[in-house]
Amino acid sequence: MSATNTKMTEDKSAAISGWHAHEAEFVGEALASPQSGLSSAEAEARLKTYGANALAVAKPRSPLLRMLYQFHNLLLYLMMAAGLLTAFLGEWVDAAECYGVP
């Protein structure tokens, strides 16, 4: 593939979104990919240009951090605020109920 053809392919792929909504022939043409597949040389060139088609490995979270993220919830924060407000007003039973729900 020539440099001009590669540039044209990059422009097309950047302009088109929602690849899943298009016909296979259109996507193959836009990416300059023949229906029979890429040659070994072309696949190697694209691997060098774009890198491997792989997701980055996520760093695992510690068990403590995973447990703490269980409490990272807007509704939980609202219930805690309601519990503080009702405790401030002296409604101890209602405050206990607010803290007992989550």
Steps between C-alpha positions, in 0.01 A plus 500: 500500500640838411535792743221688322268201528584460870430869566168474319409193708584680825286799394204273419529302822522817709193648331277193532362402837285203592677235292251241619217680319658474153513221247810280505595597144491872589718454808747280312527758225538788746784317675657383172461140612432244226229242560755220489692660788827684532824363366770416754702803394201734534407352838857549622503859371174579677627336817803730493286805420206449736632251756349177622123461520495436873349658807729639766522281808336670796689513826311285753351675803573388850218329693479797739460747215238278337304496827522878538370552145181319607414811701568744215137566410297821480192350667712379788639852547145641496388253767801589715420872465137433590615303804722787612218750452248294693756437777564876517124553540495249786303228319725214610274216386466649150874563484566139594263388226687713245827334597344155516366504142824495297 
